[in-house]
Amino acid sequence: MSIEVTNVTKRFRGFVALDDVSVSIPSGQLTALLGPSGGGKSTLLRIIAGLERADSGRVEIEGLDATNLPPQKRNVGFVFQHYAAFKHLSVRRNVAFGLEIRHRPKAEIRSRVDELLTLVHLEQFADRLPSQLSGGQRQRMALARALAVQPTVLLLDEPFGALDAKVRKELRDWLRRLHDEVHVTTVFVTHDQEEALEVADEIVVINEGRVEQIGSPDDLYDKPANDFVMRFLGPVTQLGDRLVRPHDLRILAGAGTEPAAVTGRITRVTRVGFEIRVEVTTEDQVVAATLTRTEFRSLGVEVGSVVRIHVPAGAGTAAVADRGQMLPAG
Ligand SMILES: Nc1ncnc2c1ncn2[C@@H]1O[C@H](COP(=O)(O)OP(=O)(O)OP(=O)(O)O)[C@@H](O)[C@H]1O
């Protein structure tokens, strides 16, 4: 393991931001800290970085007890949402900064910076000032600067949070490819489940100062530990006392006697792009299922038709914690 966080608790004037959190972060992987705003993700990242002290607990980085080490002794690189570049220095000098203050030989700095600028696709912008870059290019420069000193761990706090949706998406694909090239242990904070599912090898779901689940994107999606994780990772609907994903539901035309199926009547059909949302009202619930157009057509049903709903084996489900509540489909 590259980073071991053990029983970390952090309070801010009595408010518990992290409550006895333990997390193992594997070497060489891209790990996402995912959760709603205020859940404690940034606090955990800042404690790993040494920018914040835990009230109790321990942080180990590559086998070294880092609990009481200052940030500069932890060999970590960071990138924040709003990256503070040196405005009067060129992109090249910004990337070189960490190497210059370590008095590395000039030739070494030059070749390392060239290599990094190529890695982040900024070769042609080397002589510009940060103000002459786009937001996405600036964050790539920030990453190159963080990587320059060869950190053992790269910590990214919502690195693409301030960018528009399209650039964000491009940068997340780029981060995945970059990580496949350099393999530095990377931890990034995000509140965007799609970003985490798409980019991360491993996801730590954090909510209200506690770890809800740790696992691969597939684990979390297919085997959510609880209803919070299930709801946070995608749309859900309720069938009986379980939460299920609307697109996992199978619809069969007509009434039937299978014990595993629930019978109901179609009360609404909505087309959303290539998907069809079908609302089925059972004896005591309104259930939302998502079908492809082809699936829907082959059923030959319409509003008013009687259908059975099935949850296929292997579909991720979670028990509903708050019984009796009717859930809208996401
Ligand atoms: N320096 C501080 N002083 C007081 N309270 C703080 C401080 N830093 C964080 N908190 C509180 O601790 C809780 C966790 O904050 P944190 O920034 O870790 O959450 P987060 O999951 O990263 O949320 P976001 O996605 O909004 O950044 C929040 O309620 C926040 O208000």
The ligand as a MOL file (V3000), in Angstrom:
LIG
                    3D

  0  0  0     0  0            999 V3000
M  V30 BEGIN CTAB
M  V30 COUNTS 31 33 0 0 0
M  V30 BEGIN ATOM
M  V30 1 N -10.7560 25.1490 8.1950 0
M  V30 2 C -12.0020 24.7800 8.5020 0
M  V30 3 N -12.6700 25.3440 9.5410 0
M  V30 4 C -13.9140 24.9710 9.8740 0
M  V30 5 N -14.6100 24.0220 9.2110 0
M  V30 6 C -14.0170 23.4200 8.1800 0
M  V30 7 C -12.6870 23.7730 7.7540 0
M  V30 8 N -12.3730 22.9850 6.6930 0
M  V30 9 C -13.4410 22.2150 6.4510 0
M  V30 10 N -14.4290 22.4540 7.3290 0
M  V30 11 C -15.7280 21.7660 7.3980 0
M  V30 12 O -15.5200 20.3720 7.3880 0
M  V30 13 C -16.4760 19.7170 6.5460 0
M  V30 14 C -15.7630 18.9150 5.4950 0
M  V30 15 O -15.1620 19.8020 4.5610 0
M  V30 16 P -14.3860 19.3000 3.2840 0
M  V30 17 O -13.8930 20.5010 2.5610 0
M  V30 18 O -13.4140 18.2790 3.6810 0
M  V30 19 O -15.5500 18.6180 2.4640 0
M  V30 20 P -15.5420 18.1340 0.9730 0
M  V30 21 O -16.1410 16.7800 0.9880 0
M  V30 22 O -14.2090 18.2800 0.3740 0
M  V30 23 O -16.5640 19.1400 0.3240 0
M  V30 24 P -16.4400 20.0190 -1.0330 0
M  V30 25 O -16.6510 19.0600 -2.1530 0
M  V30 26 O -17.5680 20.9870 -0.8760 0
M  V30 27 O -15.0970 20.6490 -0.9950 0
M  V30 28 C -17.3690 20.8100 5.9940 0
M  V30 29 O -18.5460 20.8620 6.7380 0
M  V30 30 C -16.5580 22.0810 6.1650 0
M  V30 31 O -17.3910 23.1970 6.3530 0
M  V30 END ATOM
M  V30 BEGIN BOND
M  V30 1 1 1 2
M  V30 2 1 2 3
M  V30 3 2 2 7
M  V30 4 2 3 4
M  V30 5 1 4 5
M  V30 6 2 5 6
M  V30 7 1 6 7
M  V30 8 1 6 10
M  V30 9 1 7 8
M  V30 10 2 8 9
M  V30 11 1 9 10
M  V30 12 1 10 11
M  V30 13 1 11 12
M  V30 14 1 11 30
M  V30 15 1 12 13
M  V30 16 1 13 14
M  V30 17 1 13 28
M  V30 18 1 14 15
M  V30 19 1 15 16
M  V30 20 2 16 17
M  V30 21 1 16 18
M  V30 22 1 16 19
M  V30 23 1 19 20
M  V30 24 2 20 21
M  V30 25 1 20 22
M  V30 26 1 20 23
M  V30 27 1 23 24
M  V30 28 2 24 25
M  V30 29 1 24 26
M  V30 30 1 24 27
M  V30 31 1 28 29
M  V30 32 1 28 30
M  V30 33 1 30 31
M  V30 END BOND
M  V30 END CTAB
M  END
